[in-house]
Amino acid sequence: MTTPLDGLLAEHAELESRLADPAVHADPALARSLGRRYAELTPVVETARELDRVDADLTTAREFAAEDTSFRAEVTELESAHAALQDRLRTHLVPTDPDDARDAILEIKAGAGGEESALFAGDLLRMYLRYAERRGWRAEILDANPSDLGGYRDVSVAVKAGRATSGGVFGRLRFEGGVHRVQRVPVTESAGRIHTSAAGVLVLPEAEEVEVDIDPNDLRIDVYRSSGPGGQSVNTTDSAVRITHLPSGLVVSCQNEKSQLQNKESALRILRARLLVVARDRAQAEASAARASQVRTVDRSERVRTYNFAENRISDHRVGFKAHNLDQVLDGELDEVLDALVAADLAARLTAGVGT
């Protein structure tokens, strides 16, 4: 009888063969798609192979231990390793979000709190840029609407796995979606009182151009002069671009680049990511509910995480995570809190019996 594991092992072998074919790499989009799936299955295959090896060693050790008691310690050690590998394999076999292996687009928007909220949005942007740097990912600001004091009213950034790293950017960052609340004394506060403000984060899986077919006739493209601070060409030419996708009503604006063409391409990248989510949500009601809950309103009551500067404390309200290293987290050391969120998500899926 063929088991789900057998099917995954066969799929991995087929992918390995296809990726070795130069003809596949003549189609970059196909090669990326196959490579993402290959990377997703590789931990399953490696764990299964290691389990087979330990299983064979355990059988041999038990045979020796039946005749020589000095092998009992080795049997105990191998039994422990065998159990751990079984648990790891069971974890790998729990189905994941099909978008987890993709790159991601983050949209950060200032909310309640005025200029202080915009400054906090800038803090979040720097935190994600530093985290990407620590992970060996590449981050590119697609569009930014700066505030007067150096923050951001809204900013969009694409995060991609680097050449030396595997994929999985969206799978790691998707838990950042939601409203982030900050408690601190604003720079604009003369009386030294602590204020609370918020910024919203939306995380989208980046779509390949071939995955989302956009009919040019469905687009209304408006150009206008960029606003905000800038150097030569900014505010003096019609380089900013606003794209309206008429069938869905989605609107994307970009003004970060000096070139109208570059702004158009950035806007299309964001639009493709949003349309991919819309298409998936229509097919998967569960995914729709999960993503819709990321950012309903940028309001202090809809928080997923609080950053308390007075106590140097970060609290994630979804899993009860607390730590007093806010300064380090804002410097990009996000792994501890993200590990807690990933572990909680996995535990919930295991408890629900997903994949069994």
Secondary structure, 3 states (H helix, E strand, C coil): CCCHHHHHHHHHHHHHHHHCCCCHHHCHHHHHHHHHHHHHHHHHHHHHHHHHHHHHHHHHHHHHHCCCHHHHHHHHHHHHHHHHHHHHHHHHCCCCCCCCCCCEEEEEEECCCCHHHHHHHHHHHHHHHHHHHHHCCEEEEEEEEECCCCCEEEEEEEEECCCCCCCCHHHHHHHHCEEEEEEECCCCCCCCCCEEEEEEEEEEECCCCCCCCCCHHHEEEEEECCCCCCCCCCCCCCCEEEEEECCCCEEEEECCCCCHHHHHHHHHHHHHHHHHHHHHHHHCHHHHHHHHCCCCCCCCCCEEEEEECCCCEEEECCCCEEECCHHHHHCCCCHHHHHHHHHHHHHHHHHCCCCC
